[in-house]
Amino acid sequence: MTAIVLLSLPEDRDRVGKVLSALVGERLDVVWRSVAPDDPHWAAAIAEAREARCVLFCWSDATRSEAAAPFRRLAAEALAAETAVGIELDRGAVPPDLAAMTLYSLAGWRAHRHGLWRAFAGRIFYNDIVSAAKFKAAGKDPPSPAAPAKLLARQAWVAAVGIGAIVGMLALPKAVYNTIPWPRWNEERAWAAIPKGSCPGLAAFIRDWPDGRHGGEAKDLYAARTKKAPAWTPVERIAPFFVSAAHAAPSATEAGARAVALGRADAEARKACQGYVEAAGSRLKGVGVSPGDVTCNAVGGGTVCSVAGNASCRLEELVDSGAESCPIPGRN
């Protein structure tokens, strides 16, 4: 059983990826499913969510659509099972009938990688989500969000420092103040802060500094952007399998019949996993077998058995993130 399932729609892959990084950084047992309800893998995502001890539902403008109705129904089911925790990516995205769900907000600047406030205080909001996942996976009620209070304290500290800096600047001689190249300094800092290969970062720089020293180079680099190639991504899926007793030769003892049926479980489990390969073009990397019910019956002076169980399919799926790359010369 997976302890934590992180569930989102494909439209929110970039923002939810940062949540996954925070959870993985704390070594939590988490599986991320970024899948639409009309995707063939949606049924597997439902099964994983129903078995998980904690399901993190990511709410955005995309989850308001009619096509996302199965997503909302699954959230209602998890809320009733007391396994649901909400992550708000866009304000007001949580349906009114699910208002009882414990909610942690990443709306606005909180979900973006860059920006002054995000760099200064964004981590505290992700820490709240990590803490909630730990509590819920342990069968405990998650704590109330602590980030807003911490942010208020940090804002007060920044205000105090800012006032002190302003007072200090007013005390500078006018001749010294006029020698500081404020616009050029800010542009150079913004240029240096663009992450390696980040097209959104480059676009934001062009918006803020279209006619700056690096404005022309930034526009050329953005025009030459390339799309990242799809990548093989490891996933694990559950597939039910059945070992039939219909064509089995009767064994003299029940123990012998059980051994025969269980011996055929590996082959049937592999066949069940092969369905993902045929349906979605996945790569099958390994199969785990979890035999469930073994049923034995007396037939023809002997005993035959059947087995119903689940196969754990370790796969690689080709995922097209739709991301673009904007390399900047000289950046490592």
C-alpha positions as CSV (number, residue, x, y, z in Angstrom):
1,M,0.0,0.0,0.0
2,T,1.3,3.5,-0.9
3,A,1.3,5.8,2.1
4,I,0.8,9.0,0.2
5,V,-0.7,9.7,-3.3
6,L,-0.3,13.2,-4.8
7,L,-3.1,13.7,-7.3
8,S,-3.4,16.5,-9.9
9,L,-4.4,17.3,-13.4
10,P,-1.9,17.5,-16.3
11,E,-2.5,21.2,-16.6
12,D,-0.9,21.8,-13.2
13,R,2.2,19.6,-13.7
14,D,4.7,22.5,-13.3
15,R,3.3,23.8,-10.1
16,V,2.7,20.4,-8.5
17,G,6.2,19.3,-9.3
18,K,7.5,21.7,-6.6
19,V,5.1,20.0,-4.1
20,L,6.5,16.6,-5.0
21,S,10.1,17.9,-4.6
22,A,9.3,19.0,-1.0
23,L,7.7,15.6,-0.2
24,V,10.5,13.6,-1.7
25,G,13.1,15.8,0.0
26,E,11.6,14.6,3.4
27,R,11.9,11.0,2.2
28,L,8.2,10.4,2.3
29,D,6.6,7.3,0.6
30,V,4.7,9.3,-2.1
31,V,3.4,8.5,-5.6
32,W,2.5,11.3,-8.0
33,R,-0.3,10.8,-10.4
34,S,-0.8,13.7,-12.9
35,V,-3.6,12.2,-15.0
36,A,-6.9,13.4,-16.5
37,P,-10.1,11.5,-15.9
38,D,-10.4,10.6,-19.6
39,D,-6.9,9.0,-19.6
40,P,-6.6,5.2,-19.7
41,H,-4.5,5.3,-16.5
42,W,-7.3,7.1,-14.5
43,A,-8.7,3.8,-13.2
44,A,-5.3,2.9,-11.8
45,A,-5.0,6.3,-10.1
46,I,-8.4,5.7,-8.5
47,A,-7.3,2.3,-7.1
48,E,-4.1,3.8,-5.7
49,A,-6.0,6.7,-4.1
50,R,-8.5,4.3,-2.4
51,E,-5.6,2.3,-0.9
52,A,-3.5,5.2,0.3
53,R,-3.5,6.5,3.8
54,C,-3.2,10.1,2.6
55,V,-4.4,11.6,-0.7
56,L,-3.2,15.2,-1.6
57,F,-5.7,16.7,-4.0
58,C,-4.4,19.7,-6.0
59,W,-7.1,22.2,-6.7
60,S,-6.8,24.7,-9.6
61,D,-8.9,26.4,-12.3
62,A,-8.6,23.2,-14.3
63,T,-10.4,21.2,-11.6
64,R,-13.5,23.4,-12.0
65,S,-14.3,22.0,-15.5
66,E,-17.0,19.5,-16.4
67,A,-14.3,17.1,-17.6
68,A,-12.8,17.1,-14.0
69,A,-16.1,15.9,-12.4
70,P,-14.6,12.4,-11.7
71,F,-11.6,14.2,-9.9
72,R,-14.1,16.0,-7.6
73,R,-16.1,12.8,-7.0
74,L,-12.9,11.0,-6.0
75,A,-12.0,13.8,-3.6
76,A,-15.5,13.6,-2.0
77,E,-14.9,9.8,-1.5
78,A,-11.5,10.4,0.1
79,L,-12.9,13.1,2.3
80,A,-15.5,10.7,3.6
81,A,-12.8,8.1,4.2
82,E,-10.8,10.8,6.1
83,T,-7.7,10.4,3.8
84,A,-8.1,13.7,1.9
85,V,-5.9,16.8,2.2
86,G,-6.4,19.8,-0.2
87,I,-3.7,22.0,-1.8
88,E,-5.1,25.2,-3.3
89,L,-3.2,26.3,-6.4
90,D,-5.7,28.9,-7.5
91,R,-7.9,30.8,-5.2
92,G,-11.5,29.6,-4.7
93,A,-10.8,26.4,-6.7
94,V,-12.1,24.0,-4.0
95,P,-15.8,23.2,-4.5
96,P,-18.2,24.4,-1.8
97,D,-19.3,20.9,-1.0
98,L,-15.8,19.9,-0.1
99,A,-15.1,22.9,2.2
100,A,-14.6,20.6,5.1
101,M,-11.4,19.3,3.6
102,T,-8.2,20.5,5.4
103,L,-6.7,23.0,3.0
104,Y,-3.2,24.4,2.5
105,S,-2.9,27.3,0.1
106,L,-0.2,27.7,-2.6
107,A,-2.2,30.3,-4.5
108,G,-0.5,33.3,-6.1
109,W,3.2,33.8,-5.6
110,R,3.4,30.8,-3.2
111,A,3.5,28.2,-6.1
112,H,6.0,30.0,-8.2
113,R,9.7,29.3,-8.0
114,H,11.0,32.9,-8.3
115,G,10.2,36.3,-7.0
116,L,11.3,38.1,-3.9
117,W,8.6,36.9,-1.5
118,R,8.7,33.3,-2.9
119,A,12.5,33.1,-2.3
120,F,12.1,34.7,1.2
121,A,9.0,32.9,2.6
122,G,7.7,30.3,0.1
123,R,9.3,27.3,1.8
124,I,7.2,27.7,4.9
125,F,4.0,27.0,2.9
126,Y,5.5,23.8,1.5
127,N,6.6,22.8,5.0
128,D,2.9,22.9,6.1
129,I,2.0,20.5,3.3
130,V,4.8,18.1,4.2
131,S,3.7,18.1,7.9
132,A,0.1,17.5,6.9
133,A,1.1,14.5,4.7
134,K,3.1,13.0,7.6
135,F,0.2,13.4,10.1
136,K,-2.5,12.0,7.7
137,A,-0.3,9.0,6.6
138,A,0.1,8.2,10.3
139,G,-3.7,8.2,10.8
140,K,-3.7,11.5,12.7
141,D,-5.5,14.8,12.0
142,P,-3.2,17.2,10.2
143,P,-2.3,20.5,12.0
144,S,-3.7,23.8,11.0
145,P,-1.6,25.8,8.5
146,A,1.2,27.6,10.4
147,A,2.6,29.4,7.4
148,P,0.4,32.6,7.5
149,A,1.5,33.4,11.1
150,K,5.2,32.8,10.2
151,L,4.8,35.0,7.1
152,L,3.4,37.8,9.2
153,A,6.4,37.6,11.5
154,R,8.8,37.7,8.6
155,Q,6.9,40.6,7.0
156,A,7.3,42.5,10.3
157,W,11.0,41.8,10.3
158,V,11.4,42.9,6.6
159,A,9.5,46.1,7.4
160,A,11.8,46.9,10.3
161,V,14.9,46.3,8.2
162,G,13.5,48.3,5.3
163,I,12.8,51.3,7.4
164,G,16.3,51.1,8.8
165,A,17.7,50.9,5.3
166,I,15.7,53.9,4.1
167,V,16.8,56.0,7.1
168,G,20.4,55.0,6.3
169,M,20.1,55.9,2.6
170,L,18.6,59.4,3.5
171,A,21.7,60.0,5.6
172,L,24.0,59.4,2.6
173,P,25.6,62.5,1.1
174,K,23.8,63.4,-2.2
175,A,27.1,63.1,-4.2
176,V,27.6,59.5,-3.0
177,Y,23.9,58.6,-3.7
178,N,24.1,59.8,-7.3
179,T,27.0,57.6,-8.1
180,I,25.0,54.3,-7.5
181,P,23.8,52.8,-10.8
182,W,20.4,51.6,-9.4
183,P,18.6,50.5,-12.7
184,R,21.7,48.8,-14.2
185,W,22.3,47.0,-10.9
186,N,18.7,45.7,-10.7
187,E,18.8,44.5,-14.3
188,E,22.1,42.6,-13.8
189,R,20.7,40.9,-10.7
190,A,17.5,39.9,-12.6
191,W,19.6,38.6,-15.5
192,A,21.8,36.5,-13.2
193,A,18.8,35.1,-11.4
194,I,17.2,33.5,-14.5
195,P,17.5,29.7,-13.9
196,K,19.4,27.5,-16.4
197,G,17.2,26.8,-19.4
198,S,14.1,28.5,-18.0
199,C,11.8,30.0,-20.7
200,P,9.3,31.5,-18.1
201,G,12.3,33.1,-16.4
202,L,13.5,34.5,-19.7
203,A,10.0,35.8,-20.7
204,A,9.7,37.5,-17.3
205,F,13.0,39.3,-17.8
206,I,11.9,40.5,-21.3
207,R,8.7,41.8,-19.8
208,D,10.6,43.8,-17.1
209,W,13.7,44.8,-19.1
210,P,12.7,45.0,-22.8
211,D,15.2,47.8,-23.6
212,G,17.9,46.9,-21.1
213,R,21.5,45.9,-21.7
214,H,20.5,42.2,-22.1
215,G,17.0,42.9,-23.6
216,G,18.0,42.1,-27.2
217,E,19.9,39.0,-26.3
218,A,17.0,37.8,-24.1
219,K,14.5,38.2,-27.0
220,D,16.8,36.3,-29.4
221,L,17.2,33.4,-27.0
222,Y,13.5,33.2,-26.3
223,A,12.8,33.2,-30.1
224,A,15.2,30.2,-30.4
225,R,13.6,28.2,-27.6
226,T,13.3,24.4,-28.1
227,K,10.8,21.9,-26.7
228,K,12.2,19.3,-24.4
229,A,12.0,15.7,-25.6
230,P,9.6,13.2,-23.9
231,A,11.4,11.3,-21.2
232,W,10.9,7.7,-19.9
233,T,9.5,8.0,-16.4
234,P,9.4,5.1,-13.8
235,V,5.9,4.4,-12.4
236,E,4.3,1.5,-10.5
237,R,0.8,0.3,-11.3
238,I,-1.4,-2.4,-9.9
239,A,-3.1,-5.0,-12.1
240,P,-5.4,-7.8,-10.9
241,F,-4.7,-11.3,-12.2
242,F,-6.4,-14.7,-11.9
243,V,-5.0,-18.3,-12.0
244,S,-7.8,-20.5,-13.3
245,A,-8.3,-24.1,-12.1
246,A,-10.2,-25.0,-15.2
247,H,-7.4,-26.8,-17.0
248,A,-5.3,-27.8,-14.1
249,A,-4.6,-31.5,-13.5
250,P,-5.9,-32.7,-10.1
251,S,-3.2,-33.1,-7.4
252,A,-3.3,-35.8,-4.8
253,T,-3.2,-33.3,-1.9
254,E,-4.5,-29.8,-1.3
255,A,-1.0,-28.6,-0.5
256,G,0.2,-29.9,-3.8
257,A,-2.7,-28.2,-5.7
258,R,-1.9,-24.9,-3.9
259,A,1.7,-25.2,-4.9
260,V,0.8,-25.8,-8.6
261,A,-1.6,-22.8,-8.6
262,L,0.8,-20.4,-6.9
263,G,3.6,-21.6,-9.3
264,R,1.5,-20.3,-12.2
265,A,0.9,-16.9,-10.5
266,D,4.1,-15.3,-11.8
267,A,3.2,-16.0,-15.4
268,E,-0.4,-14.7,-15.0
269,A,0.8,-11.6,-13.2
270,R,3.2,-10.8,-16.0
271,K,0.4,-11.2,-18.5
272,A,-1.7,-8.7,-16.5
273,C,1.2,-6.2,-16.5
274,Q,1.7,-6.8,-20.2
275,G,-1.6,-5.1,-20.7
276,Y,-0.1,-1.7,-19.8
277,V,2.6,-2.3,-22.4
278,E,0.1,-3.1,-25.1
279,A,-2.4,-0.3,-24.2
280,A,0.1,2.6,-23.6
281,G,3.4,1.5,-25.1
282,S,5.0,1.3,-21.6
283,R,8.2,-0.5,-20.9
284,L,7.8,-3.4,-18.4
285,K,10.8,-3.4,-16.0
286,G,9.7,-5.9,-13.4
287,V,6.7,-7.6,-11.8
288,G,5.9,-8.2,-8.2
289,V,3.3,-10.8,-7.2
290,S,0.8,-10.5,-4.3
291,P,-1.3,-13.7,-4.1
292,G,-4.6,-13.0,-2.6
293,D,-7.4,-15.6,-2.2
294,V,-6.6,-19.3,-3.0
295,T,-9.7,-21.4,-3.6
296,C,-9.5,-25.2,-3.7
297,N,-12.0,-27.8,-4.8
298,A,-12.1,-31.6,-5.0
299,V,-12.3,-32.8,-8.6
300,G,-11.8,-36.3,-10.1
301,G,-10.4,-37.9,-7.1
302,G,-7.9,-35.0,-6.5
303,T,-7.8,-31.3,-5.7
304,V,-7.4,-28.2,-8.0
305,C,-6.9,-24.6,-6.8
306,S,-7.4,-21.1,-8.3
307,V,-5.7,-17.9,-7.2
308,A,-6.9,-14.3,-7.4
309,G,-4.2,-11.6,-6.6
310,N,-2.6,-8.4,-7.6
311,A,0.5,-7.8,-9.7
312,S,2.7,-4.8,-9.0
313,C,3.9,-3.6,-12.4
314,R,7.1,-1.7,-12.4
315,L,7.0,0.3,-15.7
316,E,8.6,3.1,-17.6
317,E,6.2,5.5,-19.4
318,L,7.1,8.0,-22.0
319,V,6.0,11.4,-20.6
320,D,5.8,14.5,-22.7
321,S,6.0,17.4,-20.2
322,G,5.4,20.0,-22.9
323,A,8.2,22.0,-21.3
324,E,10.5,24.3,-23.3
325,S,14.2,25.0,-22.9
326,C,15.9,28.3,-23.3
327,P,19.6,27.8,-22.8
328,I,21.6,30.9,-21.9
329,P,25.3,30.8,-23.0
330,G,27.7,30.7,-20.1
331,R,25.2,29.2,-17.6
332,N,26.2,25.8,-16.1
